[in-house]
Amino acid sequence: MLTIYFSATGNTEFIARVFSRQMGAVCLSIEDDADFTRVLKAHDTIAFCYPIYGSRAPRNMREFVAKHMGSIKGKKIIIFVTQALFSGDGARVFTDMFKGGAIQVIYAEHFMLPNNICNIPLLRKPSDKSVQKQFKNAEEKMVRVCEDIKNGIVKKRGFSMFSKLIGNVQGIIWLGNSKNISPSTFSAENKGRNGVRIHKNCTICGLCVKICPVKNFVREGGKIVPQGNCIICYRCVNRCPKRAITAMKVHLRPKWQYKALRNDS
């Protein structure tokens, strides 16, 4: 069994590693330097884990799947998504990248974990106590899920028509049709590509250049320059030591930063 995940700020990585530990699965991030074609072909069952953005899978996960489509088809698939709010069909949308029968989904589940959008006033900072509680609940839920899978129980969260309807309320605005690999022209995701601002207190430390999952930053002319490729994952916003980065065309400076359960090292 193989686990493939993308995690922006630690939530989905936690889920992926708990699952892999329980199931004895190989665990890889899509950011790892690995021969994914070989690894994917070598496993019969693959768990895909990703955070939900506007009831859709992140663009870099969609692009990863498109690149390795030939190595994924015919596999048994498990889908785990992390969300701060109910996404409707956040797990089901993964299957829209495949034509009917190309994959066999044997389990799909959603996990509620803390919000990491730190510069929108309506989305308050989660307390340390609530973060710990949500992670504990998620771990306990994953243990139960793994027991289901070991016992051959099939569950597909978010696959009902009602879930799809709820997902489309956000998803069409965020991406467009859930079958899209690339966002539609007028989608929030597409507009967000150029939605990053580097504020004047930036010290050009280069952390954002190092950690961006899609290489959206370069050092140029003695400053950090965004490249118009943002996926709105909020990793840089949450980890910039000077809180000098904002994204999604929302340029209120963050008063707090989300650290999940990991050290900012």
N, C-alpha and C positions, 0 to 999 in steps of 0.2 A: 504494500500500500504506500502511496505517495501523497504528501501534502504540499500544495503550491499556494502561496499566499502573497498578498500585498497588504502592508500595514503602514499607514501614514505616521501615526503617533504612538503606536504600541498596543491599541485595543485588539486589533485583528491578529497581530503576532501572538498575543497571549492565548487567544482561542486556538490558533493553529498549533501552538506548542503543547497545550493541554491535550488536544486531540491526538497529536502524534505520539505523545508519551503514553497515553492510554492504549493506543492501537499498535504501537511499535512501528510507526510509519516513518519513512524518510521525510524530512521537513526542509523545504527550500523556499526562500523568497524569490519573487520574479526579478529582484535586483541582484541576486547572487550571480557570481561568475561561474556558470555551470553549463554543461552540454545538455541543454533541456531536451533537444530532439532525442538524444540517446536515453535520458532519464525517463521521459514520458513514455517512450516505446517499451521500456523495461518493466512497466507496472501495469497491472490489469485494472486496479481501482485507484482513482485519483480524487482527492478532496481539494476543492478550490475554496479559498477563504478570502473575502474582501470586504471593505467598508462600503456602505451605501451612500451615494451622493445623489440627492434628488430622486430617490427610488430607482437609480440605475447603477450599474457597475462602473467603477472608475475607468477613465479612458485608457490608462496604461494596462489595466487588466484585460480590457477588450482587445487592445492591440496585441498583447501577449498571446491570447487565445487565437486571434486571426493568424498570427505568424506560425503557430504550432498546430493549426487545425488538423493537419494530416496525421499528427502523432497522438491526437486526443480522440478522434473519431473511433467508435467501436468500443470505447472504454466504459466501465462502470463509474459513475460520477456521484460524488457527495458535494453538496454546496452548503457552506456556512457563511452567513453575512453578519456584520456588526452594524448596529444602528443606535442612534440616540432617541429617535422617535419611530413610530410604526411606519414602515416603508411600503406596506402592502405586499407587492410581489417581488421584493428585492432579491430573493433567491431564484425565483422562476425566470427572471429576465436573462439569467445566464444562458438558459436553453435557447433563447431567441437567436443566438449566434449560430445555431446548428439547424440544418434541415431535419425534418421528422425522421426519427429512428437512428440518427447518427451517434447518439449517446444514450446510455441507460441511466437515468437518475434513480439512485437507490435510497437517497436520504437528502433532505433539505431542511435547514433550520435557521432561525433568526435569533440573535443574541443582543439583548439590550445592554449597552455599555455607555460610559459617560460622554457627554458632549465635549468636543474639542475646538469648537468655533468660539474664539476668545475675545472677539472685538465687536460683537453685536449685543447691545445692552439687554435685549429680551432673553438672551441665552446666558443665564447666570453661571458663575463658576461653581462647579460641584465641590462640595466639602470633601475633605480627606476621608471622613467617615463614610460618606455615600459612595465614594470611589471604591473603597475597600469592600463595602457591602455588595456593590454591583459586580465586582470581579469575583467575589466569593460565590455569589449566586450563579454567575456564568460558568464558573468551574464546576459547581455541583450539577448544573444542567448538562454540561458536556459529558460528565461521567455517566449520567443517565442515557444520553444520546448514544454513547459508545456501547453501552449494554444493549440498547436496541439493535444497533448495527451488528454486533456480535451474534445476536439471536435471530438475525435475518428479518427484523421488523422494518418495514418500509414506511417512512413518513415524508410528506412533501409540503412543508410550510410555505404558504404564499402562492399555491398553485390553483386556487379557486378563482372563479370569475369575479367574485367580490374583491378579492385581493388585487387582481389585475386592474379593476376599476379604480381602486384606491391608489394604486401605484401610478396609474396614468395621470392622476390629478397633478402630481408633482413632475412625473417623468417626462411628459410631453413638453413642459416648459423647460426642464433642465437639459434634455438631450434631443427630444423629438421621438421618433419611432424607436422602440426598444430593440429593434433589429439592427439599428445603425451601429457600425463600428466607429465611424467618425460622426461628430455632432452636426446637427443641422445648422445652417448659417445663422439663424436668429435665436438659437438656443442659448440659455444661460451659460452652459458649459463652454460653448464656443466664444461667447463674449468675455468669459473669464480668463481666456488664454492671455489676454493683454491687461488683466486686471490687477497686476502686481505693482506696488509702489515701494521704492526704497526711500526712507525718510532721512532727513539731514543728519541725524545723530548716528548714522551708520559708521562704524569704525573700520570697515573693509576687512574684517577678520577672516572672511572667506568660508565661514561655517555653512552658509546657505549654498555656496558653490559645491561644497563637499557632500551635503546630505540630500539635495534635491533629487527625487527619484526619476525625474525626466530631464535633468540637466538644463534647467531653465535660467541659470545664472552664470555669467562669466565676469572675470575681472577685465576691465577695459578702460583705458585712459585714467587710471587711478581711482576707479569707482566700480561698484557692482552694477551690472546692467542686465535686467530681465530680457529673455529672448522670445517672449510671446508664446510660450509653450506651457503655461501653468495649467495644472489639473485640479487646482483648488483643494489640495489635500491638507493644507494648513500646517505641514511639518515645519517649514521655515518660520512661519508666524509664531508658532509655539516654542521654537528653540532659539531664535535670534537672541543673543545675550543682552542686546540693547533695545529689544522690542521695536526694531526699526523697520519691520516689514509688514505690509498689509496686503490683502488679496481680495479677489472677487469684487473688485471695484468698491469695496467697503473700506474706507481709509481712516476710520476711527482707530487710534492706536490702542493696542490691547492693554488692559489694566492688570491682566493675569495671563498665565500661560499654562496649558494642560501638559502634564508630565506623565500621565498614566501611572504605571507601577515600576517605572524604570528610571535609572539615573541618567541625567543629561550629560553624558560623557562622549 
